[in-house]
Every structure is written in structure tokens, then in C-alpha cells.
Amino acid sequence: MEKLWNLYKSDDWVHPFLIVSIYIFIAASFILYLLIIASRNKKIRQTKLKIEYDVLIDTLMSSVIFEDSSFTIVSENQKFKKLFENTYFREVLTESIINLHKNYEGVYAQKIEQFYKDSGLINDSFKKLRSLKWEVKCKAISELAEFKITEAFTDIISLSNARNKTLKVTAISAAIKLAGAESIKYLTSYTDSIDDWTQLNIIGAFKKHDIGDTKGVEFLLESENTTVVALGLKLIKELKLTQKVPFVEQLANKTPNLMLQNEAQSVLQTLTV
Amino acid sequence: MTFFTYEITEFVDLYIVLILAYAILIMSSYLILAHLSTKELRNYLKRNSFIDYEVLLSSEFAPKLSLIAPAYNEGFTIEENVKSLLSLNYNNYQVIVVNDGSKDNSMEILAKTYDLVLTDLIIDAKIETKEIKGVYKSRNAAYKKLIVVDKENGGKADALNVGLNIAEHPYVVCIDVDCILDKDSLLKLAKPFLESHEKRIIATGGVVRIANQCVIKNGRLIEVNVPNVMLSRIQVLEYLRAFLLGRMAWGRLDGLLLISGAFGAFDKEIAILSGGYSTKTVGEDMELIVRMRRYMLERKLSYTVSYIPDPLCWTEAPEDFKIFKKQRSRWMRGTIETLSIHRKMFLNPKYKLLGMLSVPYWTLFEFLAPAIEFIGLVITVLFIIFGLINWHFFFLLALFVYTFAILFSVIALFSEEKTYHKYPKQTDFFKLLMAAFIEPLYFHPLAVYAALVGYKEKIMGTKGWGEMTRKGFTKK
């Protein structure tokens, strides 16, 4: 330390400082350059692999969907067996079957769901759900919700109280998909304020998953949390739930909150005109 | 004589210490901002990968936006540009094109293309503007979102104020009519307005990128290329550094002083209460944000300004020095005017981070930097003339600054590579890398010179924008 201080006092530090800094800047630039090249090469490699995997997955899934091949038959193929051990392949496969599942309905969709369970990809999703990283959890939630894995509902609904907003929104949307109106009762007891973006996502989830059974939406209007009440009003308005008009009228007459009163009046106007 | 020599040596030493301290200060601040930006950018991208913008698209509760596009002599491109504005992915929005007394046939083209008819719309002029000749709407239901205002020439700020007066919706998006917007730009810009209950979001800014040499089809960007002309190519790097490594960090710190005039959204109520765009400055975009922030802070209202790092808006950069000089000198005048109007904020704790950090930072590193560099250059020349220069030190210092400049550009390229990867072609990447080596020797002196011209124009009392000729985009 004393040595450094003496160096500073003597003014002899300027030249060594500049020389060392220049070396550091050059080295850092070169390292970053190498990292850029490595990243670009990795992207190229992954794109190539993905193209290769997509061809294999197309063959695999068409035999599962259209030729009734079960996972047991598929796993007898040594090539597939080996590929299943590859994490990147499993990732691409999960992504592909999610996309397929979105495009198919009925028996075909059920076959894909069965494949997801038999192949063990479901375990990958549950493992991801236990991850400490919120983004991995979000991925797991999306996967489990897509394949309607109701066993995951309890875990997912508990994440709807997460501090991370993206995780919270993903969990609520997934819970609505999995349990429909059942998830409303969790919202009723919500104490945190729900911002407009989250509210829009909840409404979007109801619309997207075509939740016909909206029993219990009126309970949202009884919440102490004004943002939950606002959500209830928006849901009633957007889903055009005319059967809930008496509850909205009751709210409009009862609430001391001017903003909610106005919103309730606006909903009544839309639904009764 | 000995005393005199001693005095000179003292002065040289002091000069060296000051110049080195300034360089270290500026470099450290850049690195800190880059670090904050990278962290924030990574978080944003993670969050964004789970966001379903369709909920905004299909909901009647999506924020209602009024898009204001001032146009002056845009006859060549106005038809296509307005069409692209009308076809953005968003439902709750209107497009207000303000023809700011164009001398060309912009108005005729608009009237003919969009079958415009004069309306008797009563305008509640909350902000004083130049006279409005007429407000037009289309007879064609397909263009029901469109409003065209024909007015006397009053400059960009005046045209934007007319838009603010006419806008029916609570949020306004101010854009340059010749910019190329991403199809989802409004979805991304509107989302932050829904995200906070505790703080009012008074503005959202987006990233602007350079579109020279890019391929445009029907008003949409379909292929990204690096410009062939070195001046605009280096501006690609400069924009990457500014938007990816600078503004993102200021956004995170909630100290953003500037939302680009080419693309930004504002809470209309606060913009109007703050007095709208100032016609007294050429830096109206920066000045409005500072004034809106000041308005909120002085009334102790909780607020924030949001920033979107996605490349949503693409613009044409000047390709020749004459236009570049005009643009940069205007930017400098705008900075001086804004900082001067709001000088009360400088190191004033009442204005919190803005007063204590953002304004001093802009003063020291944006406004004063060209002057400091120029003074440094003059002193160096004097040192050479009087034989006082220590060449070894001089070259070391020059190399220190040069290698840092390259490093910082490479950090920007790395950040771009890891995030948006908009330049996937190897040749494009190497072109940008080479530009990083050339920039400090070629572009930077030009930028400093243009800024000095800005000082001179300010002292001479030059007003207005001057003619900004654009070449237009490569079309397919």
C-alpha cells in the first residue's frame, strides 16, 4: 500500500497506468471479439442442429399422431434413444410438440399429451418448475398449462403470489387455463394491487381459453382490494356477462369509491343498452 | 527565467492531471452505464420472451393512442409512409398527420390518395399554435383512423402541438413521418402505460436504428444491412452505443432526459399541463421530457419515464458531411437551449436524481465535451509550438483514448450480438468492427467540429432547423 502511495506521490504512476490500461483495453476488446465470434458460431451450429432435429421430430411426431406409435415403440429406435439423452434435442422436441398441440384438437391433441407424459418431458417441466430462476419456472408453467397438467395447479397457483411480475402473470394465466373459474377464488383473496397489464392478461386468458363457466366472477366485486374489483368489472364488460348485471348494480349503489362507481356505471351502460 | 520555467512546468503538470482525470471520469461513467444497461437489457429480454402482446391487440382496455406525424415537404414518400402508419398492429389508435405548411404537393397527394374531405372539427386549443387552415378526414371507411391537419408553417414543435390539441386519446405517440416503424411498435410502446399503479408513466421512449441500405417494402423493413457509406456506417455503431449502452441505463436509473423525437409516447394530459412542445428550441424532444419531469417533481407527483430497448423505429442517417453537420449542430443547439432553460435543476437536490446526476452528466459530457476537447487540442498545438510536448506521454494518452473508444464500440457490438442480432451477415459484422477502428480518427473529429458549429450558431442566435435533405430508403 505504501509502495502504491509513494508511486502516486512521485508522479511516476502516470506512464505505467496508461500502459497497463492500454493493454487491458486491447485484451478486453480481443476477448469480446472472440466471444462474439463464438456466439455467432454457436448460433450457426444451433440453427443447423435445429433444422436437422426438426426433420427427425416431424417424422417422429407424424408416426405418433397418425400411425398410433406409442413412445415405447419410438424409444426402441436407438437413434432416438440416444437423442433423447441430449438436452438441446429435448428442448427442441418440447417446443415442437407445444406448437403441434396448439394446432391440433381432439384425439390428435390427446396423443400429443400422452407422448409428452410417456416420453418423460413432463418430468423435465416439473424439474424446471422447481428451478430457482423465474424464467425457467415461467417456461415450465407454460409447458404444463399447454398440456393441461392439472396436477401442477397447486404449484402454479402458489406462484401467482410471486414477487416477480412476469412469473405472477404467467402463473395466473396458466391457472385460469387449468382450472377456469376455480382460479377466481384465489383472485378474490388477493391483497396485492393488480396493475392494468396483469388485469389485461387475466382477461386475455379467459378469452383465449374460452372459459365459458364464469361462475364466481361476481365474488371479485366483493373484494376489499379495489384493483380486484376493477378486474371483476372489466371481466364482466369484456366477456359481456349480462347475467352479472345485478351484482354490478349493487356495486354501483354501494361502493364509496368514485372511480369504481364510474366504472360500474360504464359497465352497466355497455351491458344494458 | 527559472521561475517562469517552473510556472510552465506546473501548468503542464496540472493540464496533464486534468485531462487524464476527465478522460478517466468519462470512461468510468461509460463503463458503469454499459454495465447497468447490459443488466437491464438482459432482464428486459427475459421478461419479454413471456409476454403475449396479443392481449393488448384484442382488448378494448388497451391504452388509446393518437399518433402524431408532422410532415414538411414529404411529397415523395408521404403516401406510402401514411399507409404504413395506418397498418400498424394496434386497434385503439388514430393517426394525425400535420402538414406544416409544406411548399410541395404533400397536401394534394394526401387529399387524393385518402379521399379527404374538410371537416368542421372544433379544436380546443390548449396550446397556442400557428393558424390551422383545415382539418380533413377520409370519406373512405378504410381510413377512418386518419386525420389530416393543414396548417401554416411553424416548425416541428408547433406541428406537434397542433397534434396534441387535436388528439382525442389520452396518450400521444410522436413520430417522424419518414421513419420506418416495426409492425408491433405501438403494442410495445403502449404496454408500459399499463404496468404501474404506484407511479404514473408520463412517457415511453423507443430505440431508433439506422436504416440506410436496409431494404424496405411497403413501408416495412424487410432486410437489415450495414450502410456502405462510412459516415452512416459509423452512425450505426454510434446509435448502438447510445441506445443499447447508454439510454437503457438511464432508463433503469429513471434519469432519462431524452426521448427521441423520432419515436416516443407521452401522457397527453401531462404534456399539455407542462405547456406542450417548446417552439423556442430546436431540441424540443429533450426539452419536453425535461419539462414534464420538472412539472411532476415540482408538484411532488409520483411518476416515471419508461424505455423500450427493442429496435422499433428505423431512420435515415445523413450520408454526407454537410447534412451531418447541420444535424449535429442542431442537436448541440438543442442541448444548450434545454440545459439553459432548465439551469435551475443543475445540482439542485429538489430535482433528485435528475438534478444531481442526469443534468450534470449532460452538462459535463454532452454539452461541454466538445469544448473541452477543442481546448485540449489548442493547448496541445501550443505545447508543440513551444516545444513543451512530451511525445512519449502524448502518444500514450492518445493510444489510451483510442483503445478505449474501440473497446466501447466492441462492447456495443457484443451487446447487439447477444440481444437482437440484427446484423447476422459476417460481412456486416466485420464492416462494423472496422468502423470501430476508423471512428475515432475520422468520425469523432467531424462530430466535435459539428458540435462546435452548434456553439457558434447558438452564440450568433441562429434559429430553426435548416433544410434537411434525405435520400430515401432502398425499396424493393
Interface residues (C-beta under 8 A of the other chain):
Chain A: D11 V14 H15 L18 I19 S21 I22 F25 I26 A28 S29 L32 Y33 L35 I36 S39 R40 K43 E135 C138 S142 K165 T166 V169 T170 S173 S193 D195 D196 W197 Q199 L200 N201 I203 G204 K207 K208 T227 K234 K237 E238
Chain B: D13 I16 L20 K46 R47 S49 F50 I51 D52 E54 V55 L56 S58 S59 E60 F61 A62 K191 L194 E195 S196 H197 H392 F393 L396 L397 L399 F400 T403 F404 I406 L407 V410 I411 L413 F414 E417 K418 H421 P424 Q426 F429 L433
